[in-house]
Amino acid sequence: MRRQLASLALTAGLALSGAAQAADLLIFGGPIYTGVDAQPKVEALVVKDGKVAFTGPLPEARRAAGKAQAIDLKGAAAYPGFVDAHAHLMGVGLREMTLNLEGTASIAQMTAKVKAWSLAHPGPEVLSGRGWIETHYPEKRFPDRADLDAVVSDRPVVLGRSDGHAILVNSKMLTLAGITRDTPDPAGGQILRDSKGEPTGLLVDNAKALVKVPPPTEAQLREAAQRAADLYASRGWTGMHSVSVAARDVEILNAMAAAGTLPIRVDNFMDLSSQGTLLTTGPSADPTGLVRVDGIKMYIDGALGSRGAALLAPYDDAPGTGLLLTPPEVVAKTLAAARKSKAQMAIHAIGDRGNRLVLDAFETAFDGDPAQLRAARWRIEHAQVISPNDIPRFADNGVIASMQPSHAIGDLHFAPARLGEARLKGAYAWQALRTSGAHLAAGTDAPVEKGDPLIEFYAATYRHDLKGFAGPNWGLDEVLTRPQALAMLTKGAAYAVFREKDLGDLAVGKAADISVFSVDLMTAPFPDIAKAHAVMTVVGGKVVYRAK
């Protein structure tokens, strides 16, 4: 099945279809990094029929190019196409369409934005937003329903925490949902309560399901998908591995691909409830090869920021060891079906207990046969906090560590308090995993994070926050070299979905997926990387974005 899928992508997918035909190109005028060890940097590159036809000296490239369209980079730097190995496409688009609380600096600022949005968008419907994170707020606490009630009390409000693992609601929504002091915590979830036992308005992980928010309409979903795809192309991404995907989302992407309006490649990992026949028929691709359904995404635990990540020992700054979100029997049944159908598994695991449980489950699913497990290329999404004893198990079993470098430069402000110094040795351990022989793929988890490839590259190679801060004992020995970070965002992402024969570097014969940025990532000072921007994005030989 995998070979059939790869063949389909090679023959039908690498040249875009319909209204999105590729052009022949001659690219020169700036450093071109190929990702090919034998020829890592070249003067020029020629694209024909959507594929790389030549890389090398400019005079030879001109002869090989013929009448190809010439593109002068004017000093910008080109790379193999950057691919976000973990994001939520619809979530990215919907973030652009609703109240975006990303970057709010305090509870006061957050509630001011909520009030302003409510005044600008009056009506009785649910006021929805996302992106708040309290770990750096001067109030030094979670926001609560009283904060929201003070600015909006006459309509329900639901605001997602940036990590997507908690929501904050006002009293109006608590009443509509029937949540009281007597409502029990659901399995795998928590209703935070005050000293009197009353709900504070913060619902963690599976407790979020107690609140019913009207789903987006079909038209809103189409708009969200287009916004997200266009935004990603404008940031230099040539592809995305979209996770926790619904069946209708894939239908929308297929329609966009057929119409020639999908600018990037999207590999999909379905939510278990929307997997359809995937666990019986296996992976598939649309006729253009731009849209693929690869596997299933599941959750083993919650997030570190909301203390839902499952730990082997209690949190250092609060009681409890986190939450387990999916019953083990459901995990085991799904893994067994995935093994038979050749569907990939991608399981969210943040805490050291969560990661260990997933590694154990993977081994059990393959009867302890590491060769077969390696061939399956199953993935752990985030692999954020790992017991040092478990790090070698990724390489031993071929389990892909799908990690998000930007999490480390955001979490550094609260993770030491949550975990304690000893546990930090296995946290965000990119270099330790790579050195052990594990395969790494880099993503953003957008809309949890911004979704910027340059921030991910900066974080992986520098491990300081965007203001240049890194606290003591923040594992600066875990930084990656620049070539290693480039591989994590290109080759690693291709390998993680069985696409390394077609994507991941700019070898002759591979798809002409190219990301061009305003700075040379291999030489620029770190602060300049985070401030840079995409100049051009090429997918299958078609220029899908060019900066004005």
C-alpha positions in Angstrom: 0.0 0.0 0.0 2.8 2.4 0.9 4.6 1.7 -2.4 1.3 2.2 -4.3 0.7 5.5 -2.6 4.2 6.7 -3.3 3.8 5.7 -6.9 0.5 7.6 -7.1 2.1 10.7 -5.7 5.1 10.5 -8.1 3.0 10.0 -11.2 0.0 12.2 -10.5 0.9 14.5 -7.6 4.1 16.4 -8.1 3.0 18.5 -11.0 0.0 20.5 -10.0 -3.3 19.9 -11.9 -5.9 22.0 -13.7 -5.6 25.7 -13.2 -2.3 25.2 -11.2 0.1 24.0 -13.8 3.8 24.3 -13.1 6.2 26.5 -15.1 9.8 25.9 -16.2 12.1 28.1 -14.0 15.7 29.2 -13.8 16.4 30.3 -10.2 19.6 32.1 -9.3 21.0 35.2 -7.6 21.3 34.0 -4.0 22.5 31.0 -2.0 20.5 27.9 -2.9 20.7 25.1 -0.3 19.8 21.8 -1.7 19.8 19.5 1.3 21.8 17.1 -0.7 25.0 16.1 1.1 27.1 15.7 -2.1 26.1 19.2 -3.3 24.7 21.2 -0.4 24.9 24.7 -1.9 24.7 25.7 -5.5 24.5 28.8 -7.7 21.5 28.0 -9.7 18.6 25.6 -10.1 16.4 24.6 -13.1 12.8 23.4 -12.8 11.1 21.5 -15.6 7.7 19.9 -15.5 7.4 20.6 -11.8 10.6 18.8 -10.8 14.2 19.8 -10.2 16.0 19.3 -13.5 19.5 20.7 -12.7 21.5 22.2 -9.8 24.9 23.6 -10.2 26.9 26.5 -11.7 24.9 29.3 -13.3 26.5 29.1 -16.8 25.5 25.4 -17.0 22.1 26.1 -15.6 21.4 28.7 -18.2 22.3 26.2 -20.9 20.0 23.6 -19.3 17.2 26.0 -18.7 16.4 26.8 -22.3 13.5 29.2 -22.4 12.6 28.8 -18.8 11.3 31.8 -16.8 14.3 33.4 -15.0 13.9 34.3 -11.3 16.6 36.4 -9.7 16.6 35.9 -6.0 18.4 39.3 -5.5 20.3 38.0 -2.5 17.5 36.0 -0.9 18.2 32.4 0.1 16.4 29.3 -1.2 15.9 26.0 0.5 14.0 22.7 0.0 10.3 23.3 0.8 9.7 23.7 4.5 6.8 21.5 5.8 5.0 22.0 9.0 4.9 18.5 10.4 2.2 19.2 13.0 -0.5 21.8 12.7 -4.3 22.2 12.6 -5.2 23.7 9.3 -8.8 24.5 10.1 -7.8 25.9 13.5 -5.3 28.2 11.8 -8.0 29.5 9.5 -10.6 29.9 12.2 -8.1 31.7 14.3 -8.0 34.4 11.6 -11.8 34.6 11.6 -12.6 34.8 15.3 -11.2 36.7 18.3 -7.5 36.1 18.3 -6.0 36.5 21.8 -2.5 35.5 20.7 0.0 37.8 22.4 -2.2 39.2 25.1 0.0 40.4 27.9 -2.4 40.3 30.9 -5.9 39.3 32.0 -6.8 43.0 31.8 -5.7 43.2 28.2 -7.5 39.9 27.4 -10.8 41.1 28.9 -10.4 44.4 27.1 -10.2 42.6 23.8 -13.2 40.5 24.7 -15.2 43.6 25.5 -14.1 45.4 22.3 -14.9 42.3 20.1 -18.4 42.0 21.7 -19.2 45.6 21.0 -17.9 45.3 17.4 -19.8 42.0 16.9 -23.1 42.4 18.8 -25.7 39.6 19.1 -26.8 36.7 21.3 -24.6 34.1 19.7 -21.6 32.5 21.4 -18.5 34.8 21.5 -15.6 32.6 20.6 -11.9 33.2 20.7 -8.6 31.5 21.3 -5.0 32.2 22.1 -4.7 33.3 25.7 -1.9 31.9 27.9 -1.5 33.0 31.5 2.0 31.8 32.3 3.5 35.3 31.7 0.5 37.4 33.0 1.3 39.8 35.8 -1.8 38.7 37.7 0.0 35.3 38.3 -3.1 33.2 38.0 -5.6 31.7 35.6 -8.3 34.0 34.4 -11.8 33.0 35.6 -15.5 33.6 34.9 -15.6 36.7 37.1 -13.1 38.3 34.8 -15.3 37.6 31.8 -18.5 38.5 33.5 -17.2 41.9 34.3 -17.0 42.7 30.5 -19.6 40.4 28.9 -22.4 38.9 31.0 -25.4 38.9 28.6 -24.1 36.4 26.1 -22.1 33.1 26.4 -18.3 33.4 26.0 -15.9 30.6 25.3 -12.2 31.3 25.0 -9.6 28.6 24.2 -6.3 28.5 25.9 -3.4 28.7 23.4 -2.6 25.0 23.8 -6.2 24.0 22.9 -6.4 21.8 26.1 -8.5 24.2 28.2 -11.3 26.7 27.7 -12.4 29.6 29.8 -16.2 30.4 29.9 -18.3 33.0 31.6 -21.2 32.4 33.9 -23.7 32.6 31.1 -22.1 29.7 29.4 -21.7 27.7 32.6 -25.5 28.1 33.1 -26.3 27.1 29.5 -24.1 24.0 29.9 -25.6 23.1 33.2 -22.3 23.1 35.0 -22.6 23.6 38.7 -20.6 22.8 41.9 -22.3 19.3 41.8 -21.1 18.5 38.2 -18.5 15.7 38.4 -15.3 15.8 36.5 -15.5 13.7 33.4 -13.0 11.0 32.8 -9.8 12.6 31.4 -11.0 16.1 32.3 -11.2 18.6 35.1 -13.5 21.4 36.1 -11.4 23.8 38.0 -13.1 25.0 41.2 -12.6 27.8 43.7 -12.1 27.4 47.5 -15.9 27.1 47.9 -16.2 24.4 45.3 -17.8 26.6 42.7 -16.6 26.2 39.0 -14.1 28.9 38.1 -15.0 28.8 34.4 -11.9 26.9 33.4 -12.5 23.5 31.8 -9.5 21.3 31.1 -9.2 18.6 28.4 -12.2 16.3 28.3 -14.2 18.7 30.4 -14.3 21.0 27.4 -16.9 18.7 25.9 -19.4 19.8 28.6 -19.8 23.0 26.7 -21.6 22.9 23.3 -20.6 25.5 20.8 -22.3 25.7 17.4 -19.9 24.2 14.8 -18.7 26.3 11.9 -20.9 26.3 8.8 -19.7 24.7 5.5 -19.1 28.2 4.1 -17.0 29.2 7.2 -15.0 26.0 6.9 -14.3 26.6 3.2 -13.1 30.2 4.1 -11.0 28.9 7.0 -9.3 26.3 4.8 -8.5 28.9 2.1 -7.3 31.4 4.6 -5.0 28.9 6.3 -3.5 27.5 3.1 -2.9 31.0 1.7 -1.4 32.2 5.0 0.9 29.2 5.1 2.1 29.7 1.5 2.8 33.4 2.4 5.0 32.3 5.3 7.2 30.0 3.1 5.6 26.7 3.9 5.2 24.3 1.0 3.2 21.7 3.0 1.6 20.8 6.2 0.8 17.7 8.2 -2.7 18.6 9.5 -3.7 16.6 12.5 -7.0 15.8 14.3 -8.8 16.3 10.9 -12.5 15.8 10.2 -13.8 14.0 7.1 -15.5 17.2 5.8 -12.2 19.0 6.0 -10.6 16.5 3.6 -13.6 16.9 1.3 -13.0 20.7 1.2 -9.3 20.3 0.6 -10.0 17.8 -2.2 -12.3 20.4 -3.9 -9.7 23.1 -3.5 -7.0 20.9 -5.1 -9.3 20.0 -8.0 -10.1 23.7 -8.5 -6.5 24.8 -8.4 -6.9 26.9 -5.3 -4.9 24.8 -2.8 -1.4 26.3 -2.8 0.3 23.8 -0.5 0.5 20.1 0.0 -1.6 18.7 3.0 -1.1 15.3 4.6 -3.9 14.5 6.9 -4.1 12.6 10.2 -7.7 12.0 11.0 -9.5 12.3 14.2 -10.6 8.8 15.2 -14.3 9.8 15.0 -13.8 10.9 11.4 -11.6 8.2 10.1 -14.2 6.6 7.8 -12.7 3.5 6.2 -9.1 4.5 6.8 -8.6 1.7 9.3 -9.8 -0.9 6.8 -8.6 0.5 3.4 -5.5 2.3 4.5 -3.9 5.6 3.3 -5.1 7.4 0.1 -4.3 10.4 -2.1 -6.5 12.7 -4.2 -5.8 12.7 -8.0 -3.6 15.8 -7.8 -1.4 14.3 -5.0 -1.7 17.6 -3.0 -4.1 16.0 -0.5 -3.4 12.8 1.3 -4.9 10.9 4.1 -2.1 9.2 6.0 -3.3 8.0 9.3 -5.0 8.6 12.7 -4.2 11.2 15.4 -5.1 10.4 19.0 -4.4 11.9 22.4 -2.8 10.0 25.3 -2.6 13.0 27.7 -3.2 16.8 28.0 -0.8 19.8 28.0 1.9 20.9 30.3 0.6 24.5 30.7 -2.8 23.4 32.0 -1.2 20.5 34.0 -2.9 17.9 31.9 0.3 16.3 30.7 0.7 12.8 32.3 3.8 12.6 34.5 5.4 9.7 36.2 5.6 11.8 39.4 3.6 14.7 40.7 4.0 18.2 39.3 6.5 20.3 41.2 4.2 23.3 41.5 0.8 21.6 42.2 -0.7 18.3 43.3 -1.5 15.6 40.7 0.2 13.8 37.8 -2.0 15.0 34.9 -4.7 13.4 32.8 -5.0 10.3 30.5 -7.5 11.2 27.8 -8.1 8.0 25.8 -8.9 4.6 27.4 -6.1 2.1 26.9 -8.5 -0.4 25.3 -9.4 2.2 22.7 -5.8 2.8 22.0 -5.0 -0.9 21.7 -7.9 -1.6 19.3 -7.0 1.3 17.1 -3.4 0.4 16.9 -4.3 -3.2 16.0 -6.5 -2.0 13.1 -3.9 0.5 11.9 -1.2 -2.2 11.8 -3.4 -4.3 9.5 -4.5 -1.4 7.2 -1.0 0.2 7.0 -2.4 3.5 8.4 0.1 5.6 10.3 -0.5 6.4 13.9 0.3 9.8 15.4 -0.3 10.0 19.1 -0.1 13.2 21.2 2.1 12.7 24.2 3.5 15.5 26.3 4.5 14.1 29.8 7.0 11.4 30.5 4.3 9.0 31.6 2.3 9.8 28.4 5.4 9.1 26.2 6.2 5.9 28.0 2.6 4.6 27.7 2.6 5.3 23.9 6.0 3.6 23.4 4.7 0.6 25.4 1.5 0.5 23.3 3.4 0.7 20.0 5.6 -2.2 21.0 2.7 -4.2 22.2 0.8 -3.6 18.9 3.7 -5.1 16.9 4.3 -8.0 19.4 7.7 -6.6 20.4 9.0 -6.8 16.8 11.1 -3.6 16.3 11.7 -4.2 12.6 8.0 -4.2 11.8 7.4 -1.2 14.0 10.2 0.7 12.3 8.7 0.0 8.9 5.4 1.4 10.1 6.9 4.8 10.9 4.5 5.6 13.7 4.8 8.9 15.4 4.7 10.5 18.8 3.4 14.1 18.5 5.3 16.6 20.7 7.5 14.0 22.6 7.9 16.9 24.9 9.0 15.5 28.3 10.7 12.1 28.1 12.3 10.0 30.8 16.0 9.7 29.8 15.6 5.9 29.9 13.0 6.1 27.2 14.9 8.3 24.8 16.7 5.3 23.1 13.4 3.6 22.5 12.5 6.0 19.8 15.4 5.0 17.6 15.2 1.3 18.6 11.6 1.1 17.3 11.8 3.7 14.5 9.2 5.9 16.3 9.3 9.4 14.8 9.6 12.3 17.3 7.3 14.9 15.8 8.3 18.0 17.8 7.7 21.7 17.9 10.8 23.8 18.6 8.7 26.9 19.4 7.2 25.1 22.4 10.5 25.2 24.1 11.0 28.9 23.8 7.5 29.6 25.0 7.4 27.0 27.8 10.8 28.0 29.3 8.9 30.6 31.3 6.8 28.0 33.2 8.1 24.5 32.5 10.9 24.6 35.2 8.3 25.3 37.9 6.0 22.5 36.5 8.7 19.9 36.1 11.6 20.7 38.4 15.3 20.7 37.4 15.7 16.9 37.3 12.9 16.3 34.7 14.2 19.1 32.5 17.0 16.8 31.4 14.5 14.9 29.2 12.5 17.9 28.1 12.5 19.3 24.5 15.4 16.9 24.0 16.0 17.4 20.2 19.7 16.8 20.2 19.6 13.8 22.6 16.9 12.1 20.4 18.8 12.9 17.2 22.1 11.6 18.6 20.4 8.4 19.7 19.4 7.8 16.1 15.8 8.8 16.2 14.0 10.5 13.2 12.9 14.0 14.0 10.3 16.1 12.2 9.6 19.7 13.1 6.2 21.4 13.3 4.5 24.4 14.9 1.2 23.1 16.5 -0.5 26.2 15.0 -2.8 27.7 16.1 -1.2 26.9 19.4 1.9 28.7 18.1 2.0 31.3 15.3 2.9 28.9 12.6 6.1 30.6 11.3 8.9 28.4 9.9 11.5 31.0 10.8 10.5 31.0 14.5 10.8 27.2 14.4 14.3 27.4 12.9 15.3 30.1 15.3 14.1 28.1 18.3 15.7 24.9 17.2 19.1 26.5 16.7 19.1 29.1 19.5 16.6 27.9 22.2 16.1 31.4 23.5 12.8 33.2 23.5 12.1 35.9 21.0 13.5 38.6 23.3 16.8 36.6 23.6 16.2 35.1 27.0 17.0 31.6 28.2 16.9 30.7 31.8 19.5 28.8 33.7 19.6 25.1 33.0 17.4 25.4 30.0 19.2 22.7 28.1 21.1 24.8 25.7 23.1 21.7 24.9 19.9 20.4 23.1 20.1 23.0 20.3 20.5 21.7 16.8 23.1 22.8 14.3 21.7 24.8 11.4 21.9 21.9 8.9 20.2 19.6 11.5 17.4 22.1 12.0 17.0 22.5 8.2 16.7 18.7 7.9 14.1 18.5 10.7 11.9 21.0 8.7 12.4 19.4 5.3 13.8 15.8 5.1 12.4 14.9 8.5 8.9 16.0 7.5 9.1 14.1 4.2 10.3 10.9 6.0 7.5 11.2 8.5 4.9 10.6 5.8 6.8 8.3 3.5 7.5 11.0 1.0 11.3 11.1 1.0 11.6 9.7 -2.5 9.7 12.8 -3.8 10.2 15.6 -1.3 12.6 16.8 1.4 15.6 18.0 -0.7 16.3 19.5 -4.1 17.9 16.5 -5.7 17.4 16.2 -9.4 14.2 14.4 -10.2 12.4 15.4 -7.0 9.5 17.8 -6.7 10.4 21.5 -7.1 9.1 22.5 -3.7 11.2 25.6 -2.7 11.1 28.0 0.2 12.8 31.3 -0.2 13.5 33.6 2.8 14.9 37.1 3.1 18.0 36.0 5.1 20.5 33.2 4.8 19.5 30.9 7.6 22.9 29.2 7.6 24.9 32.3 8.4 22.5 35.1 9.7 22.7 36.2 13.4 20.0 34.5 15.3 17.9 37.6 16.0 17.8 38.3 12.3 16.3 34.9 11.6 13.2 35.5 13.8 12.7 38.9 12.1 13.0 37.7 8.5 10.2 36.9 6.1 9.3 34.6 3.2 10.1 36.0 -0.2 8.7 33.3 -2.4 7.1 29.9 -2.2 7.2 27.3 -5.0 5.2 24.1 -4.9 5.7 21.6 -7.7 7.3 24.3 -9.9 4.4 26.8 -9.5 5.1 30.0 -7.7 2.3 30.1 -5.2 3.5 33.1 -3.3 5.8 36.0 -4.0 6.3 38.9 -1.6 5.3 42.3 -2.9 
